[in-house]
Amino acid sequence: MKNYWESLSNIEKIRLVISLLIGLFIFLFIVLNWNQQDINFIFLNARLPLSIAIILSIGAGYLLSRLLSYRKSVKKDFEYKILKKKIAELENKLGQNKEIEKQEG
């Protein structure tokens, strides 16, 4: 373990310590909020620990945001391909114009 720690750069050490602290806070959050709550999922009622319900809500929000950002990235990739094609066409026209100027000049 000591060799592993020494092989890490300072930034990697900081990231590791911060990750461990975040993990500890999440664990404490779960332990401190383990009391059962009735949760209404519109069509379903369930009795879950409060911490699990909150973590599920965070996960659902994260997945929803990733889905929406994925749609935007696909749209931007499509636009990027179109623009790249237009640039290639303009570069070809420019090259053809330069060849014509050389032949005339």
C-alpha positions in Angstrom: 0.0 0.0 0.0 2.9 2.3 0.8 4.3 1.8 -2.7 1.0 2.6 -4.2 0.7 5.8 -2.2 4.2 6.9 -3.2 3.6 6.2 -6.9 0.7 8.7 -6.9 1.2 12.3 -8.0 0.0 15.0 -5.6 -3.2 15.6 -7.6 -4.0 11.9 -7.6 -3.4 11.8 -3.8 -5.8 14.8 -3.4 -8.4 13.1 -5.6 -8.1 9.8 -3.6 -8.5 11.6 -0.2 -11.5 13.6 -1.5 -13.1 10.5 -2.9 -12.6 8.7 0.4 -14.1 11.6 2.3 -17.1 11.8 0.0 -17.6 8.0 0.4 -17.5 8.4 4.2 -20.1 11.2 4.1 -22.4 9.1 1.9 -22.0 6.2 4.3 -22.8 8.4 7.3 -25.7 9.9 5.5 -27.2 6.4 4.9 -26.6 5.3 8.4 -28.1 8.4 10.0 -31.2 8.4 7.7 -32.1 4.7 7.8 -35.5 5.3 9.3 -38.4 3.9 7.2 -40.7 6.3 5.3 -43.8 5.7 3.3 -43.0 6.7 -0.3 -45.8 7.3 -2.9 -44.5 6.5 -6.4 -47.8 7.7 -8.0 -49.0 4.2 -9.0 -47.2 2.4 -6.2 -46.7 2.8 -2.5 -43.6 1.5 -0.8 -41.9 1.7 2.6 -38.2 2.5 2.1 -35.4 3.9 4.2 -35.3 7.7 3.7 -31.6 7.6 2.6 -32.4 5.0 -0.1 -35.3 7.1 -1.4 -33.1 10.2 -1.6 -30.3 8.2 -3.4 -32.8 6.8 -5.9 -34.1 10.3 -6.6 -30.6 11.6 -7.2 -29.9 8.6 -9.5 -33.1 9.2 -11.4 -32.2 12.9 -11.8 -28.7 12.0 -13.0 -30.0 9.5 -15.5 -32.6 12.0 -16.8 -30.0 14.7 -17.2 -27.6 12.3 -19.0 -30.4 11.3 -21.4 -31.2 14.9 -22.2 -27.6 15.8 -22.7 -27.1 12.7 -24.9 -29.9 14.0 -27.2 -28.1 17.3 -27.5 -24.7 15.7 -28.1 -26.2 13.6 -30.9 -27.7 16.7 -32.5 -24.4 18.6 -32.2 -22.5 15.6 -33.7 -25.0 15.7 -36.7 -24.5 19.4 -37.1 -20.7 18.9 -36.9 -20.7 16.4 -39.7 -22.8 18.7 -41.9 -20.4 21.6 -41.2 -17.4 19.5 -41.8 -18.8 18.4 -45.2 -19.5 22.0 -46.1 -15.9 23.0 -45.2 -14.5 20.2 -47.3 -16.7 21.4 -50.3 -15.5 25.0 -49.8 -11.9 23.9 -49.6 -12.3 22.0 -52.8 -13.8 25.0 -54.6 -11.0 27.2 -53.3 -8.4 24.7 -54.5 -10.1 24.6 -57.9 -10.2 28.4 -58.1 -6.4 28.6 -57.3 -5.7 26.0 -60.0 -7.7 28.1 -62.5 -5.8 31.2 -61.5 -2.4 29.4 -62.0 -3.4 28.3 -65.4 -4.6 31.7 -66.4 -1.7 33.5 -64.8 
